Amino acid sequence: GRSVQHARPDADRTDPMSPPDVIIIGAGIAGASLAWQLAGSCNVLLLEQEDSPSHHSTGRSAAIMTPYAGAELMQAASLASRAFLAAPPEGFSEAPLLSRRGVLRLTDEAGAGSLARVCHSGQSLGRPLRLLDRAELLAQGLPLTAKAVMGLWDDEPCDIDVDALHQGFLRGAQRRGARMLTRHAVTAMTRRGGVWKVETPAGTYDAPLVVNAAGAFASRIGKLAGALPLTIHPKRRTIAVVPVPTGSDMAHWPLIADTEVSFYIKPEGKTLMVCPSDETPAEAGDVFPEELDIAIAIDRMQQWLDIPVQRVQHSWAGLRSFFDDKDPVAGFDPLAEGLFWYAGQGGFGVQSAPALSRAAAAILLGQPVPQTLGDAGLTHARLSPQRLEPAFT
């Protein structure tokens, strides 16, 4: 794949106006965090197709850290990112990145035994889990329907200040010399003499290495580069925002879901976010909520919680993008020299960004992945795009 160190051995990486060593396509949380890791070691140029780098998935996050969610490598990266999120480097953010929230999963009589086993298993691993019976749940002020008889409280999940995290990565990268250009959609890519020529309507840019951090658009970028035909699957996720009923105090509530997480709600000031946990296949691009999904979200919530909904204040939809095995990819493409894949975080890109970007940066720079990350499974081999195309392993 040719690491940065071998791409331009004589380049002056202290001059931000010298030609970039690396072009990162996509300035969402993936591209921004990787730029932050790389800047200072090499000259970085971020190309973002939208007016804002948080237009798509990053700007439409539910803003919750649930580190035990997702596929195996996503969990590993999320767990390894907790320390950074709890105590970011000096000057990274003016405000804390995390605030206490917690998650409560409700069950009926049929699921009580299963939920108890989940609690016991988690406690054996040191997780802060506890069971609450119906009386204890009612004592919390929750307007339960008759269906809810038990809850599993997880004290670990936190709210994430997504904008502060994203801007911390972008500002930090730019302080170290990285540049970002918005409204620069990539339309063509060619490689000659060891250098990529990346074309946009606003200009053409050259660099020996290109990172495909385009999220839902990653397959499209890979095709432009003649890379492995990896298919990323964008899936729509819907959020409806409803007013908190007059006289109700829900600000202190945890995120609440059922055991299957077929829905969840999360307080946001004087409103509730309600989600049907949909994963509807969609095309890469702007997506919009559908009335049926909003109705399903409210119905699922009201099966467990007696919360009247008079109106939907507003709603939105975002994309969560997955590869076939639902784990991320970070590695050089075997067909397109100098192209590095960094995509497929599947809705967990925000909470996993600190650790996953560190592993990706090490691979890109031709360095060993830090041992703690490697021990957690974030290795070159397991993150490689070639794992998804057995013929090239």
C-alpha positions as CSV (number, residue, x, y, z in Angstrom):
1,G,0.0,0.0,0.0
2,R,3.0,2.3,0.5
3,S,2.9,4.2,3.8
4,V,3.4,8.0,4.1
5,Q,7.0,7.6,5.0
6,H,7.7,6.0,1.5
7,A,5.4,8.2,-0.5
8,R,7.4,11.4,-0.5
9,P,10.6,10.7,1.4
10,D,12.0,14.2,0.9
11,A,8.8,16.2,1.6
12,D,8.8,19.0,4.1
13,R,6.0,18.0,6.4
14,T,6.3,21.1,8.6
15,D,5.1,23.4,5.8
16,P,1.2,23.3,5.5
17,M,1.4,25.0,2.1
18,S,3.5,22.2,0.6
19,P,1.7,19.6,-1.5
20,P,-0.3,17.1,0.6
21,D,1.0,13.7,1.5
22,V,-2.5,12.5,2.1
23,I,-5.9,13.5,0.8
24,I,-8.7,12.4,3.0
25,I,-12.1,12.2,1.2
26,G,-14.8,12.9,3.7
27,A,-14.6,15.2,6.8
28,G,-17.1,13.6,9.0
29,I,-16.0,12.0,12.3
30,A,-14.0,9.3,10.5
31,G,-12.0,11.7,8.3
32,A,-11.7,14.4,11.0
33,S,-10.3,12.0,13.6
34,L,-7.9,10.4,11.2
35,A,-6.7,13.9,10.1
36,W,-6.1,14.8,13.7
37,Q,-4.0,11.7,14.2
38,L,-2.0,12.2,11.0
39,A,-1.4,16.0,11.0
40,G,2.0,16.8,12.2
41,S,3.4,13.6,10.8
42,C,2.4,14.5,7.3
43,N,0.6,17.2,5.3
44,V,-3.1,16.4,5.2
45,L,-5.9,17.8,2.9
46,L,-9.5,17.0,3.8
47,L,-12.0,17.2,0.9
48,E,-15.7,17.4,1.9
49,Q,-18.5,17.4,-0.7
50,E,-21.0,19.2,1.5
51,D,-21.2,22.8,2.8
52,S,-20.6,21.4,6.3
53,P,-18.4,18.4,7.4
54,S,-21.2,17.2,9.7
55,H,-24.0,17.2,7.1
56,H,-24.6,13.4,7.0
57,S,-24.1,10.8,9.6
58,T,-22.0,12.8,12.1
59,G,-24.5,15.6,12.4
60,R,-27.4,13.2,12.8
61,S,-26.0,11.1,15.6
62,A,-28.1,10.1,18.6
63,A,-25.1,11.3,20.7
64,I,-24.9,8.4,23.1
65,M,-22.0,6.3,24.1
66,T,-23.0,2.6,24.4
67,P,-19.6,0.9,24.3
68,Y,-20.8,-2.7,24.3
69,A,-23.0,-2.2,21.2
70,G,-22.1,-3.2,17.7
71,A,-20.0,-5.9,16.1
72,E,-16.8,-7.2,17.8
73,L,-14.3,-4.7,16.4
74,M,-16.7,-1.8,16.9
75,Q,-17.0,-2.8,20.6
76,A,-13.3,-3.0,20.9
77,A,-12.7,0.4,19.4
78,S,-15.5,1.9,21.5
79,L,-14.2,0.5,24.7
80,A,-10.7,1.6,23.9
81,S,-12.0,5.2,23.3
82,R,-13.6,5.7,26.7
83,A,-10.6,7.1,28.4
84,F,-10.1,9.7,25.6
85,L,-13.7,10.7,25.7
86,A,-13.7,11.0,29.5
87,A,-10.5,13.0,29.6
88,P,-9.5,14.5,26.2
89,P,-6.0,16.0,25.7
90,E,-5.4,19.5,27.1
91,G,-7.0,22.1,24.8
92,F,-9.0,19.7,22.8
93,S,-12.4,20.9,23.9
94,E,-13.6,23.7,26.1
95,A,-16.5,21.6,27.5
96,P,-16.6,18.0,28.7
97,L,-17.3,15.5,25.9
98,L,-19.3,13.2,28.2
99,S,-22.2,13.7,30.6
100,R,-24.1,11.1,32.6
101,R,-27.1,9.4,31.0
102,G,-27.4,5.6,31.5
103,V,-29.6,3.2,29.7
104,L,-32.7,1.3,30.9
105,R,-34.0,-1.7,29.0
106,L,-37.5,-2.8,29.8
107,T,-39.0,-6.3,29.6
108,D,-42.3,-8.1,30.1
109,E,-42.9,-11.3,32.1
110,A,-41.7,-13.5,29.2
111,G,-38.3,-11.8,29.0
112,A,-37.6,-11.4,32.7
113,G,-35.5,-14.5,33.0
114,S,-33.4,-13.7,30.0
115,L,-32.8,-10.1,31.2
116,A,-31.7,-11.4,34.6
117,R,-29.1,-13.7,32.9
118,V,-27.8,-10.7,30.8
119,C,-27.4,-8.8,34.0
120,H,-25.5,-11.6,35.8
121,S,-23.3,-12.1,32.8
122,G,-22.5,-8.4,32.6
123,Q,-21.8,-8.0,36.3
124,S,-19.3,-10.9,36.1
125,L,-17.4,-8.8,33.6
126,G,-17.4,-5.8,35.9
127,R,-20.1,-3.9,34.1
128,P,-22.3,-1.5,36.3
129,L,-25.6,-3.4,35.7
130,R,-28.5,-3.9,38.0
131,L,-32.1,-5.1,37.8
132,L,-35.0,-3.0,38.9
133,D,-38.4,-4.5,39.6
134,R,-41.7,-2.8,38.6
135,A,-42.0,-1.1,42.0
136,E,-38.5,0.4,41.7
137,L,-39.2,1.5,38.2
138,L,-42.4,3.3,39.3
139,A,-40.4,4.9,42.1
140,Q,-38.2,6.5,39.5
141,G,-41.3,8.3,38.2
142,L,-41.6,6.3,35.0
143,P,-45.1,6.1,33.5
144,L,-45.0,2.4,32.8
145,T,-47.7,0.5,31.0
146,A,-48.8,-2.9,32.4
147,K,-46.4,-4.6,30.0
148,A,-43.2,-3.4,31.8
149,V,-42.4,-5.6,34.8
150,M,-38.6,-5.3,35.0
151,G,-35.8,-3.2,33.8
152,L,-32.0,-3.6,33.4
153,W,-30.1,-0.4,34.4
154,D,-26.7,0.2,32.8
155,D,-24.9,3.1,34.5
156,E,-22.1,3.2,32.0
157,P,-23.6,4.9,28.8
158,C,-23.1,8.6,28.5
159,D,-24.2,11.4,26.3
160,I,-21.5,12.6,23.9
161,D,-21.1,16.2,22.8
162,V,-20.7,15.2,19.2
163,D,-20.1,18.7,17.9
164,A,-17.4,19.3,20.5
165,L,-15.7,16.0,19.6
166,H,-15.9,16.6,15.9
167,Q,-14.8,20.2,16.1
168,G,-12.0,19.2,18.5
169,F,-10.6,16.9,15.9
170,L,-11.0,19.4,13.0
171,R,-9.5,22.3,14.9
172,G,-6.7,20.2,16.3
173,A,-5.8,18.9,12.8
174,Q,-5.9,22.4,11.3
175,R,-3.7,23.8,14.1
176,R,-1.2,21.1,13.1
177,G,-1.3,22.2,9.5
178,A,-4.1,20.2,7.9
179,R,-6.4,22.0,5.5
180,M,-10.1,21.4,4.8
181,L,-12.0,22.3,1.7
182,T,-15.8,22.0,1.7
183,R,-18.0,21.8,-1.4
184,H,-15.4,19.6,-3.0
185,A,-17.2,16.5,-4.2
186,V,-14.8,14.0,-5.8
187,T,-15.8,13.3,-9.4
188,A,-12.7,11.4,-10.8
189,M,-9.5,9.8,-9.6
190,T,-6.4,8.7,-11.7
191,R,-3.0,7.5,-10.6
192,R,0.2,8.2,-12.6
193,G,3.8,8.0,-11.5
194,G,2.9,7.1,-7.9
195,V,0.6,10.1,-7.5
196,W,-3.2,10.3,-7.3
197,K,-4.9,13.1,-9.2
198,V,-8.2,13.8,-7.4
199,E,-10.7,15.8,-9.4
200,T,-13.5,18.0,-8.0
201,P,-15.7,20.6,-9.7
202,A,-13.7,23.2,-7.7
203,G,-10.2,22.0,-8.6
204,T,-7.8,19.1,-8.9
205,Y,-5.5,18.0,-6.2
206,D,-2.5,15.6,-6.2
207,A,-1.1,13.4,-3.4
208,P,0.6,10.0,-3.3
209,L,-2.0,8.6,-0.8
210,V,-5.7,9.0,-0.7
211,V,-8.0,7.9,2.2
212,N,-11.5,6.8,1.4
213,A,-13.4,8.1,4.5
214,A,-16.5,8.8,2.6
215,G,-19.0,6.9,4.8
216,A,-22.1,6.0,2.9
217,F,-20.3,7.1,-0.3
218,A,-17.3,4.8,0.2
219,S,-18.2,2.3,-2.5
220,R,-18.6,5.1,-5.0
221,I,-15.2,6.4,-4.2
222,G,-13.7,3.0,-4.4
223,K,-15.2,2.5,-7.8
224,L,-13.7,5.8,-9.0
225,A,-10.3,4.6,-7.9
226,G,-10.5,1.1,-9.4
227,A,-10.3,-0.5,-6.0
228,L,-11.7,-3.7,-4.6
229,P,-15.5,-3.8,-5.3
230,L,-16.4,-3.5,-1.6
231,T,-20.0,-2.9,-1.0
232,I,-21.0,-0.6,1.8
233,H,-24.7,-0.7,2.8
234,P,-26.2,2.6,3.9
235,K,-29.2,2.1,6.1
236,R,-31.7,4.8,7.2
237,R,-32.3,5.5,10.9
238,T,-35.2,7.7,11.9
239,I,-35.7,10.1,14.8
240,A,-38.9,11.9,15.8
241,V,-38.8,14.7,18.3
242,V,-41.9,15.1,20.5
243,P,-42.6,17.7,23.2
244,V,-42.5,16.5,26.8
245,P,-46.0,16.5,28.2
246,T,-46.8,19.6,30.3
247,G,-45.8,19.2,33.9
248,S,-43.5,16.3,33.3
249,D,-39.8,16.2,34.2
250,M,-38.0,13.8,32.0
251,A,-34.6,15.6,31.7
252,H,-33.1,13.1,34.2
253,W,-34.4,10.0,32.5
254,P,-31.9,7.6,30.9
255,L,-32.1,6.4,27.4
256,I,-35.0,3.9,27.5
257,A,-35.5,0.9,25.2
258,D,-37.0,-2.6,25.3
259,T,-34.8,-5.7,25.5
260,E,-34.6,-6.1,21.7
261,V,-34.0,-2.3,21.3
262,S,-36.9,-2.2,18.8
263,F,-37.2,1.4,19.9
264,Y,-35.5,3.9,22.1
265,I,-36.3,7.3,23.6
266,K,-33.9,9.9,24.9
267,P,-34.6,13.2,26.6
268,E,-33.3,16.3,25.0
269,G,-34.2,19.4,27.0
270,K,-38.0,19.8,26.9
271,T,-38.4,17.2,24.2
272,L,-38.0,13.4,23.7
273,M,-36.2,11.8,20.8
274,V,-38.1,8.7,19.7
275,C,-36.5,6.2,17.4
276,P,-37.9,2.9,15.9
277,S,-34.4,1.5,15.5
278,D,-35.0,1.2,11.8
279,E,-32.3,0.0,9.4
280,T,-33.9,0.4,6.1
281,P,-31.6,0.0,3.0
282,A,-31.1,3.4,1.3
283,E,-29.0,5.0,-1.4
284,A,-26.1,7.2,-0.3
285,G,-27.2,10.8,-0.1
286,D,-29.7,12.9,1.9
287,V,-32.4,10.8,3.5
288,F,-35.6,11.9,5.0
289,P,-38.0,10.4,7.6
290,E,-41.1,8.6,6.5
291,E,-44.4,9.0,8.3
292,L,-44.8,5.2,8.8
293,D,-41.4,5.0,10.6
294,I,-42.4,7.9,12.9
295,A,-45.7,6.2,13.7
296,I,-44.0,2.9,14.4
297,A,-41.6,4.7,16.8
298,I,-44.3,6.3,18.8
299,D,-46.4,3.1,18.9
300,R,-43.5,1.0,20.1
301,M,-42.7,3.6,22.8
302,Q,-46.4,3.7,24.0
303,Q,-46.5,-0.1,24.4
304,W,-44.1,0.4,27.3
305,L,-44.6,3.9,28.5
306,D,-47.8,5.9,28.9
307,I,-46.6,9.1,27.2
308,P,-49.2,11.0,25.3
309,V,-48.0,12.4,21.9
310,Q,-50.1,15.3,20.6
311,R,-47.7,16.3,17.8
312,V,-44.3,15.6,16.3
313,Q,-42.2,18.7,16.7
314,H,-39.8,17.8,14.0
315,S,-38.0,14.7,12.7
316,W,-35.0,13.7,10.7
317,A,-33.2,10.6,9.3
318,G,-29.6,9.7,8.9
319,L,-27.5,6.9,7.4
320,R,-25.6,4.2,9.3
321,S,-23.3,2.4,6.9
322,F,-22.1,-1.2,7.2
323,F,-19.9,-3.6,5.4
324,D,-21.2,-7.2,5.2
325,D,-19.7,-8.3,8.6
326,K,-20.7,-5.0,10.3
327,D,-17.1,-4.2,11.3
328,P,-15.1,-1.3,10.0
329,V,-12.3,-1.3,7.4
330,A,-9.0,0.4,7.8
331,G,-6.3,-0.6,5.4
332,F,-4.6,-0.3,1.9
333,D,-6.4,-1.6,-1.1
334,P,-4.6,-4.4,-3.0
335,L,-5.7,-3.2,-6.4
336,A,-5.5,0.6,-6.2
337,E,-2.0,1.4,-5.0
338,G,-2.0,4.2,-2.5
339,L,-5.7,4.0,-1.7
340,F,-6.5,3.5,2.0
341,W,-10.0,2.5,3.1
342,Y,-11.4,3.9,6.3
343,A,-15.2,3.4,6.5
344,G,-18.0,1.1,7.8
345,Q,-18.4,2.3,11.4
346,G,-22.1,1.5,11.2
347,G,-23.6,4.1,13.5
348,F,-20.8,3.8,16.1
349,G,-18.3,6.1,14.5
350,V,-18.5,8.8,17.1
351,Q,-17.9,6.7,20.2
352,S,-15.2,4.7,18.5
353,A,-13.3,7.5,16.7
354,P,-10.4,8.1,19.2
355,A,-9.1,4.5,19.2
356,L,-10.1,3.4,15.7
357,S,-8.4,6.5,14.1
358,R,-5.3,5.8,16.2
359,A,-5.1,2.2,14.8
360,A,-5.9,3.4,11.3
361,A,-3.2,6.1,11.5
362,A,-0.6,3.6,12.6
363,I,-1.4,1.3,9.6
364,L,-1.3,4.3,7.2
365,L,2.0,5.5,8.6
366,G,3.6,2.0,8.4
367,Q,3.9,1.8,12.1
368,P,2.9,-1.0,14.5
369,V,-0.6,-0.6,15.9
370,P,-0.3,0.3,19.7
371,Q,-0.2,-2.9,21.7
372,T,-3.3,-2.2,23.7
373,L,-5.3,-1.7,20.5
374,G,-3.8,-4.8,18.9
375,D,-4.6,-6.9,21.9
376,A,-8.2,-5.7,21.7
377,G,-8.3,-7.0,18.1
378,L,-7.7,-3.8,16.2
379,T,-5.0,-5.3,14.1
380,H,-3.8,-4.7,10.5
381,A,-5.2,-8.1,9.4
382,R,-8.6,-7.8,11.0
383,L,-9.2,-4.3,9.8
384,S,-7.9,-4.9,6.3
385,P,-10.3,-4.5,3.4
386,Q,-8.9,-7.8,2.0
387,R,-10.8,-9.8,4.7
388,L,-14.0,-8.9,2.8
389,E,-12.6,-10.3,-0.5
390,P,-11.1,-13.8,0.3
391,A,-9.6,-14.1,-3.2
392,F,-7.1,-11.3,-2.3
393,T,-6.1,-12.6,1.2
